Every structure is written in structure tokens, then in C-alpha cells.
Amino acid sequence: MITRFLWQGMDRRLRLFVLLVLAIGVLLPLSNQLMPQTSALYVPSWVLQLIGKYLCYASLALAVDLVWGYCGILSLGHAAFFALGGYCMGMYLMRQIGTRGVYGNPLLPDFMVFLNYPALPWFWHGFRYFWFAGPMIVIVPSLLALALGWFAFRSRVTGVYLSIITQAMTYALQLAFFRNDMGLGGNNGLTDFKDILGFSVQADGTRAVLCFASALALAIFLVIAAAVVGSRFGKALTAVRDAESRMRFLGYRVEGYKLFVFVLSAAMAGIAGALYVPQVGIINPSEFAPGNSIEAVLWVAVGGRGTLIGPVLGAFIVNWAKTYLTGALPEVWLFALGGLFIAVTLFLPKGAVGLWEQVSRRRPKRAAA
Amino acid sequence: MNAPRSTSALLYLSGVTVSFDGFKALNNLSLLVEPGEMRAIIGPNGAGKTTMMDVVTGKTRPDTGEVVFDGRADLTKLDETDIATLGIGRKFQKPTVFENHTVRDNLLLALAGLRSWYKLLTAAPTKAESNRLAEILSIIRLEAQQHMLGARLSHGQKQWLEIGMLLAQNPKLLLVDEPVAGMTDVETETTAQVLREVNKSHSVVVVEHDMSFVRALGVKVTVLHEGSMLAEGTLDQVSADPRVVEVYLGR
């Protein structure tokens, strides 16, 4: 039954795309590890790190698209789920430092020694073990999504009001995480990581594996998302997006539908954040910044809302442009981002995927004539 | 929950009042619909026809009054989903089909049965479902368009698809709001036929402005005015009633 469930949403194009994602995740790390540095096929470590980051962003974009593109829930707070997954991973990584910290305290991370913590706060217990931290990466963001969604969807908060609530949620979390007495490193967040599962996070080999893991996660999310939207559940989900009250009059309990995708999406975002943190080496409250969530929505819009390939493409296109422009013309970047948003809204309502479909539909006609 | 008054009527409204900012959209309205009956409800604009449907389907809560379905369910305490599950289907004034779904998927979504999200995740199409869909497609005359997106249907076809969705939902009572608004004469004629066919197995309440359509239905008529019942009887009886004439023509 599970195999049938997972295959029901896969069409030929998506299968190829999943293979492409996996190919990137396998070939780039392999070439980084096996090719000599002089070879033309050698992928430098900084490229690998960049691609690994983009792959995590792509998973976040897919998560946003699942709720926005397929269920009409415009979440402007998805970076919060990403950051919470990231903090869970960060807490695990902090506990791996042990006596190698500046203060050499075997139990307390450096910032706690610095802030005169007498003991480890209760919620830090267990994070020393990956078997505990791993599930938390999924559970913490899911629980937040469950609580928020439960109240919001039951009270029928929709549209712009829901967007504002999600935005307020991520902003509130940012302010909370800034506080030193939250016990999560305050302003500086969690950093100076040493090991993950016993391997050095700085080592090229570990980075290669993390890049592969990010690609694998994205591929799995694509298959799950395709199965969900390709099922009869998916038909009902898009119907909720298009005419929610009509679905109620047909006897559907639409809250259940919304809550399921919202929680699923938050879990995906959490895992993406957890893979992101060891690759960038730090997690701090700025990851909760409202702007981050809005940027994720923008990736989806650029790539193509309501498609599965679109958000992945969008995340890569926008972030590549960001990497390039913030290096080459730093003062231009924010204008370019704003301009891109206006251009996509006005001219490409279905994003890059929509544009590609338009072009490929026109071509065979001309060939036939 | 205190047991609502038991009644043989399928739909029982008594003393229902709904006010919006002091304006009484429904004013002490009482109405009985018997099982198997088709009832036409007419009345000038603002008479409370749509508000009445909102109250019955749970969209609007009445300030006072009783609304009982099937002799036992108190509709004033239930929400839209519960009421739909009990067996009341509604067709809106403006056709609201799912525009991004095919005609077949529209009917599939409406089909009585699976509603819970976790069952739909793994639901496979069954033979019984596809037989029922074929049956409905032939009643609403949209077999040829079954794979067309809802958005591409003509106005009349959308109205029929919506009636088909109600059939798929298989409710005990159908509430149909202005089914022939904006239809051609031929489409109006066909719609009257479809509704008579539907009435063979379902009770129906039709709200309509179009008198020739109401005449074609040939059923008992209730006239609403300013939120209350003004007259009830055959179309000929009520159109002979001087109060009805005054409401429609006078002032």
C-alpha cells in the first residue's frame, strides 16, 4: 500500500527531475572527493557547500509550495520551522563539542559558562544523543505547526489574516530567541561546531556527505509531495484551495486537510533547516527574520506556484542570483529582488515552469505547420 | 442537547428570525417540507430566500426559532460539514464548480462516501464509483465533457454539473438556488426536466425568480415577503392572491 501511495503521483517528468536531483547529490560530492584538484571535473569544496545550501533552500521552498500552491495557505512564517529544525540540530552539535570549548566545560556549552549558568537547562537534556535530537528535528516544528494550525484553521482564519499570524509567529520567535535567558545562545546563537556523528564538520568528506544528504532529503520530499498531491486527498486539497466553503457544503472537514499539509510541510522545513546548519556552521535568531520567510515565498513564485519542480528551480535561480549579485553588485541586490517579484507577479503568474510550458507548447505547433 | 420537537416533515422551520444590524432578513418564518416533496420558493429581491437557505445549511445562525431536519436533527446547533453529512445538499445561485478540476473529478469529490483526509490519501478508484459517475454524467448530459476542466464549461453546463454534484452527494434534501438564472429557454426547459427527474428520489427546495420555470415545475409554491411567508399554494392560487400581486407589482 505504501509503495502504491508513493508511486501514484509520479509522472515521467517528475521521475527525471528526482533522478537529476539525486545525480547532483551523488556526482558533485564524488568529484570533489575523487578527482585531483587540477582536473577540469574537480568540484571545489566551496561550490559543494553552496549547492548543499541551495538544496536545503529548495526543500524549504517545496514545503512552502505544498501549503501555498496546493492548499492556498500563504504562510509567511515558514522560515520559523526551518530555524527550529536548525536549532535542534545546533543543540545536538553544541553537545558534541564537550571539553573542546574555550572554557573546556564538559557539560555546559561556552555561552552558558560565559553567562554563569549553574546547570544545563532542562530542555537541553537528551540533545547529546542523535537518536533524541534527530526525532526532535521533526517533532518540534511539527508541534508548533499543529498548535498554530489547530487554532487558526478551526477558527477559520484564512487569507491575509493567516499570513499576518504566521509572520507574527516568526517575528515573536526571533525576539524570544534573541533573549539570553532563553538558554539558546541569544544574539550569537549556536556555533563553533566540531563533530557530527563523530565526523568533523569542517572536513571535506563530511561536507560531501551532507551535500548528498540534502539532495536525498529533497528527492524524498519530492516523492512524498507528489504522492500527496497526486492522491484523491490532493484533489480535495486543491478544491479546498479554490473553493473552501463549497467543500464544507459537500461535507468535507477542511480543517483536517489543511492541518495535515501544514504539519507535513513544517516537518519538511525542519529537516531542511537541520541539514542546513552543519553546512553553514551557525544558527542564530536572524534565521527567524520575517524577511527570510517572505524570500522563501518568492522562490516559489519565481519557480512556479502549484508545481513540484517550480519551487526547486526558483530556490536555485534566486539564490544563485543572490550569491552572484551580493558579491558583484551588493547595492543592487535588494532592488533586483524587488524587481524580480514585481516582474514575476505581472508577467509570469506561473513562474519559470509556466514559462517553459508556454514555450514548449508553442514549438510543436510551429513544427506541424 | 434537548430533543427537538418530533415531526413527520423532512424540513421544519418554526418562528425563525435572523437580523443583520437591526434589519430582519427573516422575520418569524415558518415552513414545512414533506419527504419526497418538491417546493418552489418565490419572492421579490430581499424577501429572505437566500438567508433561509443559509440558515438551513448552517452558514447563518438564526437569532431565534427552530430548524429541524428529518424529525430529529436540530440544524441550529450544527455546522456546514455536519449538515452536509446529515444529507442536505446545496446548489448556489452563482455556479460554484471546482474550476481547476475536470468534470469527472468534480463529481468524484461530491460523491457520497469518503470524506476523511487520511482515507483519501490511499483511496483507489472503485468499480462502483465509476459506475455511479457514468450514471450521473448521463443524467446531466455531460459525458462528452467529462475530462474537460470545470472552468471551460459554458454557464448552463456549469449549472448542470452542479446539479450532478448534488446527485453524487445523494442528499435527502436538495436546496437549489436560482438554477436557471442566465440560462437560455432551451436550457431552462432541460433544467426543469432534470429537476423533475431528481425529485423522483430526492426532496427538493427550489428558489427561483423565473415564473415560467416555476410553472414548468408544476409544484406547490411558497411566496416570501420581507422575511415571512406571504402565501402558499399552487402557482395559480398564489398569483390570484391580491397581496402577492401587490408585492410583485404594486407599491
Boltz contact constraints between the chains, C-beta under 6 A:
constraints:
  - contact:
      token1: [A, 1]
      token2: [B, 122]
      max_distance: 6.0
  - contact:
      token1: [A, 5]
      token2: [B, 122]
      max_distance: 6.0
  - contact:
      token1: [A, 231]
      token2: [B, 121]
      max_distance: 6.0
  - contact:
      token1: [A, 232]
      token2: [B, 120]
      max_distance: 6.0
  - contact:
      token1: [A, 232]
      token2: [B, 123]
      max_distance: 6.0
  - contact:
      token1: [A, 233]
      token2: [B, 117]
      max_distance: 6.0
  - contact:
      token1: [A, 233]
      token2: [B, 120]
      max_distance: 6.0
  - contact:
      token1: [A, 233]
      token2: [B, 121]
      max_distance: 6.0
  - contact:
      token1: [A, 235]
      token2: [B, 105]
      max_distance: 6.0
  - contact:
      token1: [A, 236]
      token2: [B, 120]
      max_distance: 6.0
  - contact:
      token1: [A, 239]
      token2: [B, 98]
      max_distance: 6.0
  - contact:
      token1: [A, 239]
      token2: [B, 109]
      max_distance: 6.0
  - contact:
      token1: [A, 242]
      token2: [B, 98]
      max_distance: 6.0
  - contact:
      token1: [A, 242]
      token2: [B, 100]
      max_distance: 6.0
  - contact:
      token1: [A, 243]
      token2: [B, 96]
      max_distance: 6.0
  - contact:
      token1: [A, 246]
      token2: [B, 96]
      max_distance: 6.0
  - contact:
      token1: [A, 248]
      token2: [B, 80]
      max_distance: 6.0
  - contact:
      token1: [A, 248]
      token2: [B, 81]
      max_distance: 6.0
  - contact:
      token1: [A, 249]
      token2: [B, 80]
      max_distance: 6.0
  - contact:
      token1: [A, 249]
      token2: [B, 84]
      max_distance: 6.0
  - contact:
      token1: [A, 249]
      token2: [B, 90]
      max_distance: 6.0
  - contact:
      token1: [A, 250]
      token2: [B, 110]
      max_distance: 6.0
  - contact:
      token1: [A, 251]
      token2: [B, 81]
      max_distance: 6.0
  - contact:
      token1: [A, 251]
      token2: [B, 84]
      max_distance: 6.0
  - contact:
      token1: [A, 251]
      token2: [B, 85]
      max_distance: 6.0
  - contact:
      token1: [A, 251]
      token2: [B, 115]
      max_distance: 6.0
  - contact:
      token1: [A, 252]
      token2: [B, 115]
      max_distance: 6.0
  - contact:
      token1: [A, 253]
      token2: [B, 81]
      max_distance: 6.0
  - contact:
      token1: [A, 256]
      token2: [B, 117]
      max_distance: 6.0
  - contact:
      token1: [A, 257]
      token2: [B, 117]
      max_distance: 6.0
  - contact:
      token1: [A, 260]
      token2: [B, 117]
      max_distance: 6.0
